[in-house]
Amino acid sequence: MKIVAKITDLQLFLTEKRAEGKKIGFVPTMGALHLGHISLISESIKVTDITVCSIFVNPTQFNDKKDLERYPRMPKRDAELLQSSGCDVLFLPEVSEIYPNEDTRKFNFGYLDTILEGASRPGHYNGVAQVVSRLFDIVKPDVAFFGIKDYQQVMVVKALVKQLHLPIEIVASPILRDEDGLAMSSRNLLLSKEEREAATFLYQLLQKCKLLKFDGRLISEIKQFVNDELSKNALYRLDYIAICEADTLIEANEFRQNVTYVALIACYVGKIRLIDNLMLGNS
Ligand code: AMP
């Protein structure tokens, strides 16, 4: 596996590969890699010829400085994991390489930017759009791979590609979970043993939401249930539980037939904010 820090080195390599007719796959990450990330790498290896993974903890998408500071960084271990997964190139740039000047671009995603993560983390998706558009411009991939774990992010990236008329296919991959159901996340590394054990409850609650929907319960009842359950333990602080139309992310007040819904949760476990989601089916 090639490891590059400079844009010019990366582009030299990729221009050559493109001239050979190779299809370029791209997996942008912030590192502290786990099997969820590796599943995206594997998907890219399956459907493209050259797989590029970037590791870049993007400062512009963190509205909380402390969150940025404590975000786990382990590039050596990440490189070993990528190497053994069959990744072709690791792009590991410094902040000054991605942002030689301050990025002042403002994106507009309308409704998508104002709800859920957009509401809780003001400016977050503008930062995501800045870094993803910058990385797309550098790598110029044919296909880019994102995880449904960040459901809203996938929708924002698809909107970005449309707005900028980029010839890039976006593939959304399923959530990989630990054995107990907790969605894999780099932030899980920051949980204490007690918090880690408690964190699995978020997935159990999402599954319960699905069962309650099958039982014909109202959305308000389901959300109340989640609120009540989480308020029983001081380790949890619920940020939001939302039930949205899966295609639009428009928040639903009642279930309609033939519409697919997704339940999305953001909750602090101790000091660590975790997100997860589950499709609720459309019966
Ligand atoms: P991150 O490093 O957290 O920015 O994530 C990089 C990519 O990996 C994003 O597209 C995430 O949605 C995806 N990802 C993160 N966690 C998982 C997971 N548990 N399963 C599948 N993909 C994931």
Residues whose N, C-alpha, C, O or C-beta is under 5 A from the ligand:
A	BS01	AMP	P28 T29 M30 G31 G36 H37 F145 F146 G147 I148 K149 D150 S173 P174 I175 L176 A183 M184 S185
